[in-house]
């Protein structure tokens, strides 16, 4: 929980081929999005009812977002 920015930034730096890193916190019930790439995560998070900054954003882990999350894992 306390290191999500550092973990997200490190993973994004090591995996430049990924647009962003999504961290799922099932205890807090939230998704954290992090990137070091040229993408505006605030705009991405808005699509699922969240918000934030261009390089760091969040969204609630509600039923709809959980469904999207688990469907994306199948791809």
Backbone torsions as a table, in degrees:
resi	resn	phi	psi	omega
1	UNK	NA	-46.9	-175.1
2	UNK	-75.8	-15.5	-174.6
3	UNK	-115.6	19.8	-174.9
4	UNK	-63.2	-35.8	177.9
5	UNK	-64.5	-46.1	-178.8
6	UNK	-65.7	-43.6	179.5
7	UNK	-63.9	-48.3	179.7
8	UNK	-60.6	-44.1	179.7
9	UNK	-66.3	-41.5	179.1
10	UNK	-64.3	-45.5	179.0
11	UNK	-64.0	-40.5	179.7
12	UNK	-65.3	-39.1	178.4
13	UNK	-66.3	-39.9	-178.5
14	UNK	-76.5	-23.1	-175.6
15	UNK	-125.0	66.9	-178.1
16	UNK	-61.3	-18.4	179.2
17	UNK	-72.1	-15.6	177.9
18	UNK	-93.3	136.9	179.1
19	UNK	-63.7	-43.6	178.7
20	UNK	-157.2	167.9	177.8
21	UNK	-107.8	132.7	176.4
22	UNK	-112.3	120.8	178.2
23	UNK	-104.7	125.7	-179.7
24	UNK	-101.0	121.3	177.4
25	UNK	-111.0	96.3	-176.6
26	UNK	-72.1	-23.7	177.6
27	UNK	-72.5	-46.0	-179.1
28	UNK	-82.1	-19.8	-179.4
29	UNK	73.1	45.2	-177.2
30	UNK	-148.1	153.2	172.1
31	UNK	-106.0	136.9	173.1
32	UNK	-114.3	133.4	178.8
33	UNK	-113.5	133.1	-179.6
34	UNK	-136.2	145.6	175.6
35	UNK	-152.5	155.5	168.7
36	UNK	-117.6	5.0	-179.4
37	UNK	-91.2	176.7	-178.2
38	UNK	-87.4	73.9	179.1
39	UNK	-145.1	143.3	-179.3
40	UNK	-95.9	100.3	-177.6
41	UNK	-69.6	-22.2	175.0
42	UNK	-60.0	-42.4	179.1
43	UNK	-67.8	-38.1	177.6
44	UNK	-64.4	-48.1	-177.9
45	UNK	-64.0	-33.7	177.8
46	UNK	-59.5	-30.6	180.0
47	UNK	-63.7	-23.0	179.8
48	UNK	-119.9	27.6	173.8
49	UNK	80.6	14.3	-179.8
50	UNK	-107.6	-157.2	-179.6
51	UNK	-179.3	-172.7	178.8
52	UNK	147.3	-138.3	-176.8
53	UNK	-114.9	168.9	179.7
54	UNK	-58.7	-33.6	-176.9
55	UNK	-106.4	-7.3	-179.3
56	UNK	-150.9	123.8	-178.7
57	UNK	-143.4	177.8	-178.1
58	UNK	-150.1	165.4	173.6
59	UNK	-155.0	151.7	177.7
60	UNK	-69.0	150.1	177.2
61	UNK	-94.1	66.5	179.0
62	UNK	-86.9	178.0	-175.9
63	UNK	-59.4	-42.4	-178.9
64	UNK	-64.7	-45.2	-179.6
65	UNK	-69.0	-35.0	176.0
66	UNK	-64.5	-39.6	177.8
67	UNK	-61.4	-45.6	177.2
68	UNK	-60.4	-42.6	-179.6
69	UNK	-60.0	-51.8	-177.2
70	UNK	-70.0	-32.8	174.9
71	UNK	-65.1	-37.1	179.6
72	UNK	-67.6	-27.7	178.9
73	UNK	-69.9	-23.3	-179.2
74	UNK	-76.6	-17.4	-175.2
75	UNK	-83.4	NA	NA
